[in-house]
Amino acid sequence: MDFELSEHHQILQSSLREFFAREVAPHARRWDEEERFPTELVPKLAEMGLLGVRIPEAYGGSAMDTLSYAIAVEEAARVDGSLALTIASHNGLGTGHILAFGTEEQKQRYLPKAASGEWLAAWALTEPGSGSDSAGLATTAVRDGDHWVLNGTKMFITQGSVGGFCVVLARTNKEAPKQRGITAFVVDHGTPGFRASKHLLKLGMRSSDTAELTLENVRVHDSARVGEVDRGFIDTMKILDRGRVSIAALSLGLGSAVIDMAVGYAKDRKQFGKSISEFQAVQWMLADSKVEMDAARWLVWRAASLADQGRPYSREASMAKLFASEAASRACNRALQIHGGYGYTREFAVERHLRDAKLCEIGEGTSEVQRLVIAKHALAG
């Protein structure tokens, strides 16, 4: 299968690279050091169509295909992993869940505001006691007439503090197998009992908003239910497939960027009377990183292409996410090694990219979970 980008995709890639270089690159280091979500950038992201990537034009979105989505996340990650994570999670998780399984009324209420940047989307699955065992969540939703009452705690929620709405997964049937008794609900910011109880400080992705959420007797009407009762986790698995493509693309952006940084530094840095790019040890590190990131790009584009064709891509998404995330971490480590002591300082972006890359091996399913998914497909024949 040929993965040469079409003219349309090349134009998109070029325009986004120019946009991020102008609007993000000069500020990314400061946002990271301040650990502050850049709210001032949200209107510009919306104007570029980056907050309604998958949303149909009828709801104010830009209706991009999955490959365009992957390109957008990759280009953002080249300069700022935190921003790329914001774009990926807003589009792929909270907004994506409503787009895929919401009612027409929910789509009309939430999607235009998501595309315009008026409301950022959050998505709450993970809990303090359920990470890789995501179906083991303890948050409950109890029916009370035409309403549901939600109680529980959610952890590591992107846009948890700044989101205008959040799709929350809660257990609605304790008697059913745990994967079969979960339902999704959309909860607006400001709903009584729903709050960001803790802002989390992180190793990387520092200007991406990450919070712990608390739900204390949160009362929502049945019209806030997204999808069928007790089928929320089944829907979630479909959401995560596309999310894994976006995290793979994010990894691709981080890894590709540090290769460029390492090449530039190696050409300029002189040791023992010559450029360190002339040393075989440095050349081999660059070669290994280049091979791995090019291979990752093919995996990412293959998964995105399958999604756009409406074909199954769960295995391919896990392959892309697994390989790209681990390859990006290796590329970042090699790039920092080439930079030497300077790479360990905050004056060079390579250390920030290294910190950001580690999340890609954890978020949207750890590397270990991806290997289980891939092995399951392999054993199924």
C-alpha positions, 0 to 999 in steps of 0.5 A: 500500500502506497502512503505517499501524501496527497497534495491536500495532505501536503498542503495541510502539513505545510500550513500547520508546520508554519502555524506551530512554528509561529504561534507555539514554538516561541512560547512552548518552553515558557508554558512548560516551565510555568506548568500553565495551560495556554488558554490564549492559544485556544481561539487560534487553534479553533480558527485553524480548525484544530478543535473540530478536526473530526466534527462535520461541517454541519456542526462547525467542524473541519471534517478532516479524515484520520490521516489529516488528524494524525498529521495535525497531532504530529506537527503540533508535537514537533514543537510542543508535546503538551499542545499535541496532547490537548489537540489529541484528547479534545478531538479523539476522546471527549468530542469523539465519544459524543460524535460517535455515540451521542444523540442528535441533541447532544451533538447539536449542543456540544459539537459546535462549542467544541469546534469553536473552542468555547468549550474544551472536551474532557473524557474520564475513564481512569480512576485512582484504582483502575489504570490498565484494568480500565473496566475495574472502575468504581465510579457509580451511576444510580438511576433515580427516575428520569435522572442518574446520580453519579459518585466517584473519583477520576484520575489523570483527566486531560482538560479536567480543570479547563474542560467545558464538558466531560464524558464520564464512564460510570458503573450502572450494573454491578451484577453484570460482567464488569465490561458489560455494566458501564455507561457513559454520561456527559457532564457540564462544567459547573454541575453541582458536585462535579469539580476538579479536586486536584491539579496534577504536577507531572514529569512531562506534558506540563502545560497540558491540563491534567486533573483529578475529578470528584463526583459527589452526588452529581445529578444528571438527566437521562438525556445526558446519557451517551449511548446505551445503558451498560454498553459504555465500555464497549463503545470506549474500546472503539474510541481508544483505537482512534486515540491510539493512532493520535498518540502514535502520531504524537510520538512520531512528532516528538521523535522526528523533531529530536532527530532534526535537533540532533543533526543540527547540533552534531554538525555545529558541535566541534570536538577533537578538532572536527564536527561530532557528526563525523564520529561513527558513534554519533552517525549510528545513533542518528541512523537508528533513530531515523530508521525507527521513526520512518518505520513508525510513520508507516505504521501510523499512516497505515492505521489512519488509512484503514480507519478512513476506509472504514476497515478494522484497525484495532491491531494496527492502532496498537502496533503503531502506538506501541512502536512509535512511542517506544521508538520516540523515547529511544530517539529522544534519549539518543538525541540528548546523548548527542547533545551531551551536557547541553542536552541535559539543560532546559536551554535545549528542547530535547530534554522537554521532548524526552520528558513528554515522550515517556507519557506516550508509553503510558497513556491510551493503554501502556506498552504492555497492554498494546502487546496483549492486544497485538498478541490476542490478534495474532493468536486468533489467527 
